[in-house]
Structure formats: C-alpha cells, structure tokens
Amino acid sequence: MIKARNKKLSMLLVLAMLMTMFVGVGTASAASIEYDPINTPSYSTSTTPQSVDAQVLIDVDDAIVFANKTSIVTVKLPSNVEFVVGSSKVYLTEVVDKADLTATADIKSSGAADLYVVAGAVSGGMKLLLTFEGLVVKSGSGDLNVTMLAPSGSAFPSGSITIAKISGKGSVQLMAGNKATFGDNGGYIDGITIAEASAGTLEEGDEITFKLPKGFKWDDNFIAIGGGWGFDGYSNFHDDSGNDFDFWTDENGRELVVKIYNLPGTTQAGRITVGTDGFGLLPSDQWYPYIIVEDNAKFGDITVDVSSTNDKGPDGEIVVATYGDYGVKVVEGTSEEVYAGRTEQELGKFYIEEGIAASLIADRTIYLELPKGVKWVEYPTVDVEDGDLIIDDSEWVEVSNSSDRKIKITVDDFSAEASKLVFKKMEVKIAPSFEGPLDITVSGNAGAEGTVTVAECIKPITVKAENPTKVEIGAMNQKAGDILIIENIAEGIFDGEYNRIEITLPRGIYFASEPKVEVEEGDLEIDDVDLEDSAFNKDGALVITIDYASSKKSIIRISDVFLTVDRTVPEGKVLAKFEGALSYGFEEYDNEVEYIKAILNDESVGSTAFVNWATDESIGSVEIATTITPSQGGYAKFVIGSNIYEVGAVPYVMDAVPYIKDSRSYVPMRYLAQMLGAEVTWEQADQTVTLSNGEVTAVFTIGST
C-alpha cells in the first residue's frame, strides 16, 4: 500500500482538494408513528348508526418499523359507543400504496377492532387512513376517545385518540370543512354542515346561530345554503319560488343566524350546508361564508359556537379557521449525540412553519449551512406535517465554493394552507477538532431565517500530557512528560486497515529512544510500536498500530519519553502532535493510471485510527516539555551507579554510569563536557577526546596520564 501522510506532501500531488462524500443509510431508531384525527364530527346520541364517518390519519415517519413482521394494534371503544353488526365498519387503508405491505382491519366485538399491517422489506415515509363507519353512540357528551392498545413487538404505539365530539343534547351532527388560514384581510371558510341522525330532527321554523369569538365578524354578503340527502333540492337561491332557507347577521356582525322555512315530508334524514357548491351554479368561492378580522382579533384558531332554537338541534363548537400573520418560523425539533472525526452522523430534525398560507415565497431559495468543520453527506428529507406545501427534496443543490457545508433548494409554489415542514434524515461528516453544539443556519430569500441546534458533538478521544518537564537546548536523552490517549466512548480508536496513530515532534527535536506504550485501562489491543522519520526529523515520529478496537473505554499511556533537542531549537513549548493522514489504497483501483487519477482528484480512501473518513486534520497536540537555554552556572550532580544526572535540579539520562575504581571516581566525559557547554569530539585514529567551548580547547589521549 502507498500512503501520503501529511498535508504538505498531498498538496504537491493534487491541484485541488475535493472531499469524497459517503451516503449514509437512515435507521429505524429515528422513525415514529403519530395518530392525527382528520376531522372530529359532532355526534348526537341515538340508537341509529352515525351517518358521518370519523377518520384518523396514521403518519409513519419511516415504514422500516413495519419491515419483515406483522404489527397489530387493538382499537377499543368507550362503553357508551359500540359497533353494530351489519352497519358498522372499520377500514385501514394506505393513502399511497406501498409495495410489499398490506393493511387490514377486523371488528372483533361490539367494543373492539384489530388493525393489522403485514410487511416485507419496506422503508420510507407513508400514511395510513383509519375510518370508522356507522358508530352507534348510546349516551354521553364531550370527547369521544378511542384507546389504542399495542402488544409488545408491534410497531404501533399505544395511546388515546379523540375521533369525534358527542353533543350534550340534540340528535344532529355538526361538521366543518377544511380549516382555512388567513391574515388581517380575513377570508372565506368551507361550508358548515348540519346533518340529522334520523329524519324529522330538524323542523321548519328552526333558527340556528353561528357565533364568532371577539375580534371577528361575518360579512353580510350572500351565502349559499343548500340541502342534501332527504333535503336534496332545497336551498336559498330559487329563481322562481320562495327560498327554503334564509340568513342574517346581528348588529355587531358576530352572529350569523340561519332560519329553516321549508322542509320536505320525508322519512330520510337530511342535511343542510351553510356555504355549499353542490348545485354547480355558484362562483368558485364568493358565496361561501366570509370572516372579517377586526383590530382586536387574537391570533390562533377561530372557533364557532353553534346553537339552535330546537332542543334537538345542533349545540357545540367547531374550529373553522386559523388567524395568523405572514411570517415564517424556524423551530428546533430533536437533537442527536454525534462524534467528531466520524462520517454518516445522523442529525436531529427541525421545522419551518408558516404563520399563514403563502408566507414562504414561491420561486425563492432556502439555504442550509453547517458550521465550519462539518460537511453534508446526506441531504435532508422534507415532509409536510401540516398544510399543502410540497418541497421536492430531490432538488437539493450544493452551493459552490462552500466546502460541502452549504446547500440550497427552491420553493416552487405558494401554499394554499399554512404549512409546517419537517427537515429530517440528515447526515454529516465531522472534523476531528469539532466539539459542542452543531447548528444549522437557515437563510435565503424565501422568508425562512434562523438557527437551530440539531446535535451535540463530543470528541471520542481526549489527549493530554502529565508532568511536562524542562529540556535544555542542545542536550540529549532528556526526559519529557507522559502522554495519555483517553477514549470517551468504546471503539473511540479504530482498528482495521487504517489503524495508525502517528505522533510527531517539532523541527529539531526527536525521540532519543522508543517510548513505552501500554494500555493502562480497558481492552483495546496494540499491535506494534515503531519510531519513524517525520517530515522534519529522523526518529521524529512515534507510530502506534492498533490490533483490536475496544469494547470498553480504554486509556493508552506513553511513558519513558526521552528527547534530544538540537541547538537550533528556540525556547518554547514542545508539542507532541497527533497527525492526520490521507491514505490512498492502491489495491482499491484497477491499475496504476486509475490510482494516480485518484491522488490527483484527492479521492482518499482512509485516514488514521482516530477518524473514519478521509482527512489530514490533526485531533490536537499536547505539551510534553518546555525548551530552555542551558544555564551558565549552578551545579551538576552525578550519582555513582546511576545513568541519571542532574544539572540545576533538572534530570537527564546517560548511556553510561559513573563508577569508582582504585579510590577514584570516573564520570562519562561527554555528559560532563556538555553540562559545561563544551563540544566533544572523538578521534579513533589517535585515540583522543577533544573538548572545546570556542575559547579553550583540551585534548585527552586514552591511556596517557
């Protein structure tokens, strides 16, 4: 294998640095299932099955939760509601069919039904529609809640869902259309329907009042009112005969009153819709109810209170619209824990929410930018959580000259309903030096701006030095501090093909001998330890090769670190640097030509034991010593039998030891001379040792007295 280990060498080989991107795969752990009632019809108590269906949208974040198994959930009705044989039905259907998945429902008793999803290898977002048809509401009032009971192993969650409202009196159902959204100018709403549970409930002469909250009033322009079912053909816009219904508003405009004048004599239940287009004669929206917004209106849902002069008539509240302001919010969702030096790190989700419809501007751009040291690997999936705005998440584009940090997408259309978009399934690769909150900055001219935190990044490795020392310039074999490599997580250090840890010293400083390297804690295993030449120095790099990664957090201690310091080294810190490396595996390519192309295009396939993507960035440095100028005075201490001597209380190491012979003490001349600031030379030919400090020279001959 051929490797390029430093940035300077790589820059000589390549013309531009273009980092390879690895596409990650989403996991089931991020998936969720939510139950969302589409509409909550108003039911009155009756022994007759309800004529309006209740529906629940089951929103599945990722269908992988259903994969390769059968998931079951039981729907349990409250005691005052039941299924009736022959009339009641429960359906579970896919909104959009997904291959290799089947959804069914089966009524098990008068109070329970089972839902089944049988799936093979499926994934991706999906929606299921749960429909309750022909429920019988025997008694009660308020919320009609069903309970979802899921056994262990099922993808479905347990919980409670409000599927309808039960009126305190009367035997009619009250239902709004799609909820409108508008701002200060007000707007039209969908029709409001009043449906009989049984024929004869509504009567001629009934007055039904629709009252708005403070800050809103009804426009008094014409509203089309039409009948259906048993009231089919009855309306308030007959050309040649009297109208069957009429309406007016009170003096302050908050109350809209509908009066019934004529009804047919029929045994079939009827319904009346205030604001209907069922006759094919109406303009697109002009004859629907219109709500005017006043200065004292408050933002939020607009709830209409409905009452009747008929005790069996409608009595309840329905939400018909939301009043808001043009504007877009960028909202934090979830935050994940991610690791520096890793790729395919999945981020949390965030939201972009419109205040009202059309707040995001069509044909404009949304930008998402990552912080320095983080690059995109997998662009966001964009789903619609509320509303109707669709963004095609296959259209993300990288912004040029952004180092893979910034992407953009265009909003194609205005929304017709205020929309909430969720951005999720994002993956990134993170530089070894990055740490702390990982934020995405949202900007652009579409109207969305803000910053959200989507992850917290921690470093898998901490490096530090213990007991740094002072080392003299121009001296050899000087002890430095220990180096600790501490895993903060299991497998913080990698094994495999790219399993090297390379520690280098500054120019002019090298390892006097191979340090001791051992696993002090945990179960990581080291394969080999070597000294190699660095870019600056002979024996200037300590290389540790990992055999097996840890399953328990481990600590590597590097001790017995002895340094030789060249005379050219300035005073200052001695930093041991943990090098990055861009590796180019020759065996990855078909031939030498393809290999050379990979180098020129910077298509690196690996790095060091600290990162799992191609980068030559260091994880950091530690201070193991400080260089000082040798003192011109003080004392030196040599101990008989010890290879450690001291100069001014600073310890140094010799390759020989002082000894006593014939009552005389002998000290290694080289170290004594260096302590005195003299240069030592040995002449083999004439067996002489020469000491010189630039001013005085002394020559000693072996064997001569």
Phi, psi and omega in degrees: 000141177254135183229144171248118193254353178224156187298324182295316179295319179299321183293333176287337182270333187241158178261334180210150180259114179234107186285135178290141179254135178250124183276125182270167180244131179293157182242160182291341184297336182272354186281154177211162178232130181235141176261124185226105178301130179286319179209149177242089181295158178263121181252142171256156181288136183191155173275356178269137178302143179294143184267351179249129181285148169258137185227145179230130175269125177259108186264116183254115182299317179210119183294356178299338178294338178268351194300134170059039177195175174251125179250135183232145169216139179262131175262117183250125179279154173292164186295339182268005181229144181211159169273141179243130180302131177091339182243323184270143177216151173232129180240140169235112185231155174277132176295317172232125184300137176240127182301146176066031176215134179234131179241129181219165177221148183214121177286125184261332181200182179292345183237005184209150174220148178253138175251138182233138168232118178248122188222153171261226180277093182237157176198173179093161180296149178202165179225140175243147179247119178257122184239130175253120183242132173070037175292148176250118181258108188278328184195179173101178177201163180092209183288139171260103184255133171253152182252132177259120181243114183247133177285166177300137180094345178284146177286336182290141173274155171276161179161190181232142181228134172273112184256347181195171173246143176251120182292147179290336178210172177084173181220047174232160179252140183243127186214134175263161174277206177296138181290126179276161174225132179205171181252215186296337181280356182073192180176170177283152173240162174292165180296152176253126186251136174243117186239132176288139170282330177213152183300146175089003180288309177279143185228156174298138182095349177297140172243126182247125185251131177246109187252127178273156176287169179301143180096356180226150174212159180279139169288141184266015174290169186300138174238128178283131178236123184227156180259161177214176185054239181292344179260015183303133180095348179270136184199186178244024178219051172286140181280324191237011179211174182292152180281149181274335179228156174216167180212160172203168175245155178283180188295331179265356173084357183281336183251128172253121183249126176250128179247137178266123178259315186228135173223149180284155172275098186221153176266001180262136178299146180241171176219154177232132177244123177270101187100077185235147173243022186287357184257356179068013184247358191259152169299170188300321182213353192294340182254017171272163176297140180239131181256129177263135180264126178262172186296332183265013180292148178250142178297147177133191179291145176257112183255127180261128176269124184247131178218170185213154173284348179265124182302335180263005180279186184294142178207106181170188180236144175222145177268123185249340184197169172236131177257126180212190180239151174300131181164160182228133177248139171257118192239133176292146177245265180245160178231134181252161172267126181232169187235138176295148179076013182242152173250171181055041177272119185277130181267167173286186182251160172216171187233149166241121186241132174274140174292314174219172180304146175069019176289319172286132189271127180295151179062022175244174193244142170249129177251142172237123183236132177270159178289163178300134182098359179232135183232149179289139170242312179234121182287159185294146163273135182243115179246154177267115179270325174219152176088199188228010181281124180249128173245125182282101186284004171276357185258014176298141180229136175287136177281129183297148178060029179251006179057039178065018182263339189233133178230165181216160177208152183258136172278113188284322187224161169282151175276150173267339175235144177305128190244152175235118183254137177249129179255121189210180179055043178265139177229146184221165167243144194236133179297151181299333184271352185284142180203145175105198181298137176253110185253148169250129177261122180259130181209189180122181183256012178276349178112355181259122178216139178159177179229134180231143175269123184243355178195162171240120185262129175242154178273127178294338185233139168242132176244140179206164177246148176241136174055056176299151185242179171254132180237141183274142176292131179088008182247158183251165170049052182256130185290138175244177180288163174286155176243131178245133172246111189247123176280130174270344176221157172297147184059030174293332176250132187270151164254198179096206187291320181252084193234024183263140167248123182240121181245122182245159180250162180295164179304132177089359179235133180218165180286124179288333178204167181287122180293166174274127181237122182214154175274111185276333183207146179092190186238017173298145181239134180261136181271311187204156175227130182218155167260133178229164175286137175265184178296337185249327194226148166290136184054034181267002182229131172260123183244123179247127179253130183270133178270306180226133176292163185277153165253348173234143180308132187237163177230128173257128175250131175249112184236181184051049179269114179241134188242147167248129187246122180292155180294341182278353184285132178283167174292146178149192183284143171258108183258124171272117187258133175271106188284148165270171181204132171263118184251139182239098183285112183300324183293349179284348188241155186288327183204176184295325180298314179295325178295315179297319177300320180298318179295315181296328179268005180056042179271063180293145182252359181188178182214225184260185179286358181261343184226154179244025169217168190280108175207145177258017179284137178286150174275352177142181180224158176228147180270113183257347180194171173230130179279139179227157175281135181303138180289150180262018179198204178088215185216162172235143183233119175246136181247127181302128177086358182247142177269010177254127174233161183238142171234112182060038179074007176263124183280146176222163184245138176247160174264010175217169182233146173294152179210169179245132177218129179053044178065017176243144178265132180244130181240139177304119187298321184302315185285325176295316180295317180298322177299324180276001178082017180262155176265138185247130174230147181241130177248110183293322187299312182254011175055050181239150173243126181247129176248134180212134175249016180094337179246319182238137177237133177235135181243129180241133180251131180298132178086355181258141177264000000 
